[in-house]
Amino acid sequence: MVKSLDQGLERSLVRQQPSGGWLGPHAIPSVISSAGALSALTAAFLAPESRYYRQAAILERMERASDYLLRVQNPDGIIDSYVTNFASPPDTAFVV
């Protein structure tokens, strides 16, 4: 399971943008993709069996992703799914 996580992250890390967000399926940073990547990074960072265990570079990527997710929230905490749904409580629930 951890090996599969590491392999997925290896492919995913190149999709993180300078903004901290991850490119989604429409080649723009996506809140849902970024939240999923942050979850995977966190799991790998905390798993002693992972090659990413406690790596400073992974922690820095996690911080950038967290900052991105905070920046793109609306004032009420709801997020936009830029392609289809704006101010979307269901999309917000998907990333919590």
C-alpha positions in Angstrom: 0.0 0.0 0.0 2.8 2.5 0.9 4.7 1.4 -2.2 1.7 2.3 -4.3 1.3 5.7 -2.5 5.0 6.5 -3.2 4.6 5.6 -6.8 1.6 7.8 -7.2 3.3 10.7 -5.5 6.3 10.3 -7.7 4.0 10.9 -10.7 2.0 13.7 -9.0 4.8 15.9 -7.6 5.5 17.4 -11.1 1.9 18.7 -11.2 2.3 21.1 -8.2 2.4 24.6 -9.4 4.3 27.6 -8.0 1.0 28.7 -6.4 1.1 25.5 -4.3 -2.0 24.1 -6.1 -2.0 20.9 -8.2 -3.1 20.9 -11.8 -6.4 19.3 -12.3 -7.9 17.5 -15.4 -8.4 20.9 -17.2 -4.7 22.0 -16.8 -5.5 24.6 -14.2 -4.9 24.4 -10.5 -7.8 22.5 -8.9 -8.9 22.7 -5.3 -10.0 19.0 -5.4 -6.8 17.8 -7.0 -4.8 19.9 -4.5 -6.7 18.6 -1.5 -6.2 15.0 -2.7 -2.5 15.6 -3.2 -2.2 17.2 0.3 -3.8 14.1 1.8 -1.4 11.8 -0.1 1.6 13.9 0.9 0.5 13.8 4.5 0.1 10.0 4.5 3.5 9.5 3.0 5.2 12.1 5.3 3.8 10.2 8.3 4.4 6.6 7.1 7.8 5.3 8.3 7.8 2.8 5.4 7.5 5.6 2.8 10.5 7.0 1.0 9.0 10.4 1.7 8.9 9.8 5.5 9.7 13.1 7.3 11.4 14.6 4.3 11.7 18.4 4.6 11.0 18.9 0.9 7.6 17.1 1.3 6.8 19.2 4.4 7.5 22.3 2.3 5.1 21.0 -0.5 2.5 20.3 2.2 2.8 23.9 3.5 2.5 25.3 0.0 -0.6 23.2 -0.8 -2.2 24.3 2.5 -1.5 27.9 1.8 -3.0 27.5 -1.6 -6.2 25.9 -0.2 -6.6 28.7 2.3 -6.0 31.4 -0.3 -8.7 30.1 -2.7 -11.4 29.8 -0.1 -14.2 32.3 -0.3 -14.7 34.5 2.8 -17.3 32.1 4.2 -14.9 29.1 3.8 -16.7 27.6 0.7 -14.6 26.8 -2.3 -15.2 27.1 -6.0 -14.7 24.3 -8.5 -13.4 26.6 -11.2 -14.7 24.6 -14.1 -18.4 24.0 -13.1 -19.4 25.0 -9.6 -18.9 28.3 -7.8 -19.5 28.8 -4.1 -20.2 25.1 -3.9 -20.9 23.5 -0.5 -20.8 19.9 -2.0 -17.4 20.5 -3.6 -16.2 22.0 -0.2 -17.4 18.8 1.5 -15.4 16.7 -1.0 -12.1 18.3 0.1 -12.7 18.4 3.9 
